[in-house]
Amino acid sequence: MLRSLIRLGAVAGVVSLAACDIEVTNPNQPGTDRVLATAADVENLLGTQYLRWHVAMYGSLSNTWGMAAVMSFEDFSSLSNNCMGQRVSIPRAGNDNAIGNGCATEQARTYFIHHEVARISSNVLGQLATPGFSLGSGARDARARAFAQFMRGLSMGYLALVYDSASVVVPGQAGDDPGELYGYKQVMDSALSALTQAITLANAPATGADGFPLPASWIPGPTSMTSSEFVRLVRSYRARLRALNARTPAERAAVNWDEVIADAQNGITADHFNTTNTVTGPFNSWVNQWLAYTTWHQMTPFVIGMADNSGAYAAWVATPLAGRGAGNASFFMTTSDQRFPQGATRTAQQDEFALTSCSAAGSVCKRYFVNRPTGNDQFSGAGWGWSNYDFARLYPWRAAGDAGQGQNGRFPFFTLAELDMLQAEGHIRKGNFSAAAALINKTRTRTPTATQPGGGLPAITEFNGTAPVPGGADCVPKVPVGPSFTTIACGNMLEAMKWEKRIETAYTHYMAWFLDMRGWGDLPEGTPYDWAAPYQDLQARQRTGSGIYSVGGTYHVAAKGTYGW
């Protein structure tokens, strides 16, 4: 039987011949015992697993990020490339998993690679548990065990985030055993357990040489991964995964927010950067493509329009969906949020901030968004997707990197603002509004400088869950309100938190807006909120017919939610 799930290159290569009592070993198909035969083999293989995990999400356009971006309004494109065009329409199409569907490659990539990482990391742990086997010292063994559990947690955690089900791979599991499929909640439980074990192992005293910090190549970046820095990173990911696994507002409310708050308070203390490299990775193909500013990308008004103070967003919301953008009119707005270009006219905004001002190596764009040159307007697909605005924050990385070569240099894969907003959301849900406001105000009120953009918005000073954010007619954000959802009003503290999180995490990590918006109930009605296990794997498990999910019905789709979309 085909074992699609186990694409590891570390399966048994022993062939038993019934005609005679001998075994023939194929040296070109190495077994797990030979791949992990020596300490050097084990450590070298383990040290590549973060990059392997990374490449599933950031090393190719053939994954679910493009679909998720257009479904959550983080991006707009009507191109059929990588199934964006198949998912961008409203009403939404389903996540078709039928045999031979055109999106099969994109839908399978993360699933298979992350199962591979989970399997290899589990095999490493199994080998380290073998009596008499050691990498050379107790400290070195403990470091490897901690990192292997970290990789098990990350890989299974993202399988839970993206798919409705996956396999839980454990140390000692036979190489030809694909494991049972479990629902996303059970898979996430296993992921969180693995991360907890990583923390315990990293914190435990160990003897001998060559313990922490991690070798620099294991997690390429400017941070030396001492045991304490490693634990902070693990706790940050644990906070993210615990909160983002929710599919509905009810599930989001039921998250253990005390645990999220505790992890966020003890997580990273500054943006976590990976040093990207277009040759050896990790790198970020989707962001690179979006920042090319072609028909792959523009910022639809659905979310960014919440910052408008000109009345344009109010008029846009009041217009029926099919009429938005009529006459090839792309959306223009003015706003007091300093992360957007400033000026009362389009020409003024283009003059106030242009990409040429931050195209040099190591530079910083003073705005997160840009009003593109008029000649670069894109009029394709539904008119509700058109606007004047492109995402600009990461443009210096794409243009010149740290030293003049684009895509080579530091990239913020986990921002401190994200961790702050996870903590703030927990405080809001626990009723600690003053603590939440202090965290929201960090980026909301920050005065922009040459090296650090900020919102420059008035601070939240009313500590409750109902008061509108300050600013009056200039308030940010303004959100559609019921019952008709054709009018807007100033949002409350929760909406201010959501605004900060969207703006500060846009394009920084895999499916950022999508994973939050499904749990908040902000996706358009009928948007599928996860993907089925790839049909290839379901076939390998001898499932047929209705056992392989296909488009149709109400399978895992969002209800009409917060904004009436």
N, C-alpha and C positions, 0 to 999 in steps of 0.2 A: 504494500500500500504506500502511495506517495506520502511523504512526511513533509509537507510544505513548510510547516512551522519551524522545523529544525534545519535551518540553512547555516550550518556552522563550520563545515570543513573539518570537523573533529569527531567524525563518526567512525564506528569500528570498520576496519578494512580487512577483517579476517574471513576467509572463505573456507568452509568445511567441505571436503570432498567425500561423498558417501562411499565411493568405490574403494578408497584406501584410507588408512588411518593417519592422514597427514593434514597439516594446515599450511595454506599458502598466504603470505602476507603481502599485500600490494603496497609497495613503498610510496606510491604516488597518491594514496588515499590514507593519510596517517590517522591512527586511532587516537582517542583522547589520552590514553596512557602514554603514548609516545610524544604527542604534542606538549604534554605537561610533565615530561620525564625529568627535567632538571630544574634546579632553582632558577637559573637564568631564563629558561623557557617560560616558566610560570610568571615571573616578574615582567618579562618583556611583553607577553601577551596581555597581561592585566593592564600594563601601562598604556595600551592602545585603546582601551575600551571607552574612555571618555570621548575621544575623538570619533570613535565608531558610533557611539550614541548620538553625538553631535551631528554627524553627517546625515543621519536619517532625516533630521528636521531642517538643517541649515546648509546642506551640501548639494541640494538639487532642487529644481523646480517641480519635480515629480513627487509631490506629497500633498497633504490636505491643506496646507497653509493658504494657498491661493483661494481655494473654495471658501475656507473659513473667513478670510479677510473680506471677500465681497459679501458674504452672508451677514457679516456683523457691521458693515459700513466702515471698517478700517481702511478699505480701499474700494475703488470702483473701476471696473473694466468689463467691457462686453466681449473681449476676445475669447475665443474658444480654447485658447492655450491652457493646458493643465486644468481644464474643467471650470475655469472661472465663468465663462459664458453660460455654461450649463447650470450654474447655481445662482447667478446674479439676479434673475428675474423675480418680480413680485406679481402674482403669488409665486412662492418658492417651489422649485422642483425637489423631489426626494433624493436621498443619497442612494441611488440605484446600485445594488450589489448583484444584479443578475449576471449569470455566466456570460462572458464576452462583452460586458458593458465597457463603454469607452473611457471610463475613469478608473479602470481596475488598477493600472500602474500606480497612479497617485494615491489610491486608497490603500494599497498594500505595502508601500515602502516602509513607513514608520512601524507598522505591525511586524514585519519580518525582521527588520534590523534590530528593533528593540527586544524582540524575543531572543535574537542571537546574542545580544549583549547580556541579557539576563542569564542565558544558558552558560556562556563562557565564564561569567563572574561566579556562577554557582559551581561550575567545574573547578575553578581555581580554589574556592573555599573547600570543596571536597578533597582536593589534593593537599591543601594545607592541613587538613584534619588527619591525613594518613600518618600512622605512627612512624616516627623517625624522620619524617620529611620536614625540612626547614629551609628557609631562604638564607640562613646564616646567623640569625640572632632572634631573640624573643621580640625585640623592638621592631625588627624588619618584618617579622611574621605578622605582628599586630597591625602594623601600617598597611600591609597588603590585605589583611582581613577587613579592616575598616573601609578601605577603598573599594574592595569587591562588594561589600554590603551597600555602600553608597551607589555603586553602579547598578546593583540589583534594584535598589529603591527607585532610582531615576528611571530606569527602563520600564519597570512594571508600573510606576506612577504615571508615565506618559501613555502607556497602553491603556490604563484606566481612564485617563482624561479624554482620549480620542475615540476609543472603541467601546461598543456596548459590552464586549466580553473579550477575554484573553486567557492565556494559560499562565498559571503560577508555577514558575520554575524554582526548584529548591536544590540545595546541595545534595549530592548523592543520587539524583534522579538519573535513570539509565539514559544513555545517549539516543536510543531509538524510541524513547517514551515521550510523545508530544504533550502529555499531561491533559487533564480535563479542562474544558473551558469554564470559566467562572464569570459571573457578572461584574461590572465595573466597580461596585462597592467592595466586593471581596478582594478583587485584584488590588484596589487601593489600600485595603487593610494590610495586605502582605507587603506592599511597597512601603507604607509607613513603619511597619515593623522592621523592615530591613534598614531603613534610615535610622531608626532608634538604635539598632544594633551597631551601626556605623559610629554613632556618637559614643556609645558605651565603650567600644573598642578603642576609639581615638583618645578617650579620656582616661583609660585604664593605665596604671603604671606598667612599664615594660623595661626589661633589662637588655643590655647589649647595644651595639652600634647600628647606625643606618636606619633609625626610626624616622619620625617626622623631622623636617618638613618633607612633603611629597617631592619626588623628582620633578623638575620644572616642566618636563615634557608631558607629564600626565594631565595637568590642567594648564595649558599654556596661558600665561597672563602675567601682569606686573606684580601680583600678590604672591609672596612666599607662603605656601600652604603649610604653616606650622600646625600642630594639632589643634590649637585654639582657633586659628583662622579656618581650618577645615571644618571644625564643628560649627562655626558660625555659618558657613556656606550650606552645610547639610541642614541646619535648622531653618535657614531661609527657604530652601527648597521644600522642606517639610511643611512650612506654613503655606506656601503657594499651592502645593498639591492637595493639602487637606481642604482648603477653601474652594479651589477651582473644580473639584470633582463633581460638585452639585450640578444637576441638570435642570432643576426647577427652583423657583423661589422658596418652596417648602423645604426642599433639600438644603438650600443655602442657609435658611434660617436654622436648620437642625445641625449645622456644622458645630463641632466643639470649638467655640470661639475662645474659650479660656486657653486651650492649647495653641491656637493660632496666635493669640496675643503674646503668650509666653515665648514662642519661637521667634516671633517678629522682634520682640524686645531683646532677644539674645542672638539675633542674626547678624548679617553684614552691617558694617557701620559706614560704608561708602559704596558707591556703585561698584558692582562686580564686573570687571572687564576680562574678556578673553582676548588674547592677541591673535588676530586672524591672519591667515596666510593662504593665498590663492593656490599654492602648490601643495602644501602638506596639511592645511586646515588647522583649526576649524574656520569655516568661512560661512558666508550668508548669501546664498544665491538669490533668494526672493527679494531681499532688501536691495541688493545690487540692481536687480531688474526694475523694481519699482522706482528707484532713484534715477533711472534713465530718462524718466519723464516723457514717455511715449504713450500710446494707447493702453499700456499696461496699468496706468495709474492716474487717478485724480481723487481728491477728497470730496465725496458726496456731501451735500449739506445736512443730511439727517442728524449727524452728531455735531460736526463743527459749527453748524448754524446756531447751536445753543449759546454761542458766545456773542451773537449779533446784537447790536443796540440801535440799528438803523431802521428797523421795521421790516427788513427784507425777509428775515426768517419767519416772522409772523405772517407775512403775505404768502410766503412759500408754503407754510403749513396749511393755510386756509385754502390753497388751490388744490383741486383734485389731483391725485397722483399722476394721471395721464397728461395733465396740462402743465406740469412743472417742466421748465426749460423750453416752453413753446417759443417758436421764432428763433431758435438757436441762441437763447439767452442763458448764458452761464451765470451761476449764482455769485453775487458780490455782496460783501457785508463789511461793516465797520465794527470794531470791538474795543473795549478797554483792556482786554486780556493782552498783555505785552508779548505773549508767545506767538501772536499773529502780527502780520505787517500792519503798520499804522498809517492812517491817511484817510481823508474823506472821499477820495476818488481812486479809481483803479490805477491811474498814472501815478498818483501820489504814493500809493502803496508799493508800486513797482520801483519807484525811485528811492523810497525809504529803505527797502531791503531787497537786494539782488543776490543771487547765488555766487556771483563773481566776488562778493565781499568775503566769502568763506570757502574759497576753492583751494587755498594753499595748504600744504601739509601741516597737520597739527592745529589748524584753526578751529574756531567755534562760531557757528551761526548765531547771530543775536536773536533770531526768531526760530521757532520750530516749524513754521509754515511760511510759504512764499506765494505771492500773487504772480503767477507765471507771466512771461512776456505774451502779449496779446496774440501774436502770430502762432503761438504754440497751443492754442486752445484745441481741445479734443471734443468733437461732436459725434459720438458714436454710441449706440445703445440707447437705453431709456433716458429721457431728458431729466428725470429726477436725480440722475447721477452726475450731472454736469456742474462744475463750479470753476472759479478762477484759481483754485488753491491746490498746491502740491505740498507734500511733506518735505521738509528741508533739514531737520535737525541733524541727521546722520550723513548729510551730503559731503562734508569734508572727508569722512572715512572713505566714501565711495570714490571721490575725486582724487585724493592724494594720500590717504592714510596718514601714518605718523611721520613718514620721511620722504614722501613724494611719489610713492607707488600706491595707486588706488586699491582698496580692500586689504591692504597689509597694515595692520596696526590694531590699536585697542578698539574694541566694540563692546558697548554696555549690554551684556546679556541678562543682567539682573540689576535693576535700578533700586537704589535705596528708597526712592519715592514709592515704588511698588510695595515694598515691605512696610513702609509707613502707612500706606492706605489699607493694607491688610489688617494692620493693628487698629487703624481708625475705624474700619468697618466693624471689627470685633467690639470696640468700645461703644459704637452706636447701638449695636444689637444688645449689648449689656446695659445700656442706659447711662453710660459714663460719657456724656456729651462734651464736657469741658476737655477731657483728655483727647477725644476725637478731634475737636476743633483745633487744638494746639498742633496736632499732626497735619491736618488739612492745610492749616495756615502756613506751614513751612514752605510749600511751593506756591500756594495760592497768592501769598502776599509778597513773595520774594522780589526785591527790586532787581531788575535785569542789570547785569554788568557785562563787561567785554568777554568774560570767561564763563559766565553762568546765567543763562536766560531764566526768567521767572515771570509769574503771572502779573505782579503789580496790582492785584485786586484788593479791595478792602477786606479786612479780617472778619471772620465770623466771630461775633461776640454774644450772640444769643444761644445759650446752651440747652437746646431742646431739639426734638425731632420734627417739629412742625413749622417753626419760624422760617420765612423766606430768607435767602441769603441777602446780605446788604448790597446796596448799589442802586436801588430804585430802578429807573428806566435803563440803567447801565448794568444791571445785575448779570452775573454769570454763575451758573447756567440758567437759561430759560428753557422750559420743557413743555411739550404739548400736554394739555390737560383735558380730562373728560368733562362731560360725557361724550362730546363730539370729537375731541382731540383735533379740532381745527383752530384752537386758540392756544396761546402760550402764557405761562406765568413763571415767576422766579422760583427756582427749585429750593428744596430744603437742604439740611445738612447732609443727608444721605446722597442727594443729587450732586452736591458740591464735592463730596468724596469721590463719587463715580467720575465726575468731570476731571478731577485732578489725576485720577488713576489712568483714565483713557489718554489724556494728553501727555502724561509723563511716561507711559509705557508703549505708546504707539510704535509699532515696527521693531521694538527692542527684543521681543521673544515670540516664540512659536504660538500663533493663534491667540495672541494676547486679548484682544477685544472680544473675540468669540467666546472664549472660555469664561470670562466674567459675565458677559451679557446674557448667556443662557441661564446662569444661576440667578441673576438679577431679574430675569423675566423681561429683558429688553429687546430680544430678537423679534423680527416680524412674525406674525402668526403663520404657522405652517413650516417654519424653518426647521430642518432636521438638526437635532442637537448632538448627535454623535454618528459614528459610522459602524456598520456591522463588521465582524471579522471577515477578511477577504474570502471570496467564494472558493478560491483555490484551497485554502485551509479547511473550509467546511466540507468541500469534496473529499479531501484527504481523510476526513473524519467520517466518511461514508454518509454524509447528509445529502439529500436530494429534495427536489420539489420545494415545498414550503419551508423545509429546513434551511434553505439558502434564502436569506432575505432579499427581496426585490422591491422596487419602487411601488408605492401605492398605500392606501389606507392611512392610518394615523400613527404609524410606527415611529415612536421617538421624535415627535415634532413639537415645536413650541406653541403654546396657547397665545392668544392675544394678550398683551401684557401692558407694561408700564405706560407706554406712550401711544397706545392704540394702533400700532402698526399691524 
